[in-house]
Amino acid sequence: MGDNSKLGDDDNSDHFNFRCYTTLDAYVDDLGVESCFFIGHSFSAMVGILAAIRRPELFLRLILIGASPKGFELEDFDKVFAVMEANYEVWV
């Protein structure tokens, strides 16, 4: 995925086509993955959460490190919390 912090030397353009994919789940679909574990840090952790809300059957587990809400609206978090409340045991 992209280096939003601009700390790396690589823009990952050989591995990810930013013009082709607008969602994480679309990218995973094109890879032919039926289910997976997701590891995300900072902003990417939030992207993983939103993708898992849209497609819970695709993500077996989410591993979130320092998830950052930067760039997300309050309504996005309301959706996350609603899903967590609906199936708390899966989230803990």
C-alpha positions, 0 to 999 in steps of 0.5 A, spaced: 500 500 500 502 507 499 507 510 504 502 515 507 508 518 512 513 518 506 518 515 510 520 509 505 524 510 499 519 506 495 512 508 492 510 501 491 508 502 484 510 495 482 506 492 487 499 496 487 496 500 482 493 506 485 489 508 479 486 501 478 484 500 485 479 504 490 478 499 495 482 494 499 477 489 498 477 490 490 485 489 490 484 482 494 479 480 489 483 481 483 489 477 487 484 471 487 484 471 495 478 468 498 480 469 505 485 472 509 489 475 515 490 483 515 495 487 518 495 494 518 498 500 521 496 507 522 492 509 516 492 502 513 489 499 519 483 504 518 482 502 511 482 495 513 477 496 518 472 499 513 474 493 508 472 488 513 465 492 515 464 491 507 466 484 506 467 481 513 467 474 510 474 476 506 478 478 513 479 472 518 482 476 523 485 484 523 491 485 526 491 493 527 497 497 530 497 504 532 490 505 528 489 512 526 483 516 525 486 521 521 482 522 515 475 519 517 469 522 519 465 520 525 460 516 521 465 512 519 467 510 526 459 509 528 459 504 523 465 500 526 462 501 533 455 498 531 459 492 527 463 491 534 457 491 538 453 486 534 458 481 534 462 483 540 465 476 541 468 476 534 472 482 536 475 480 542 
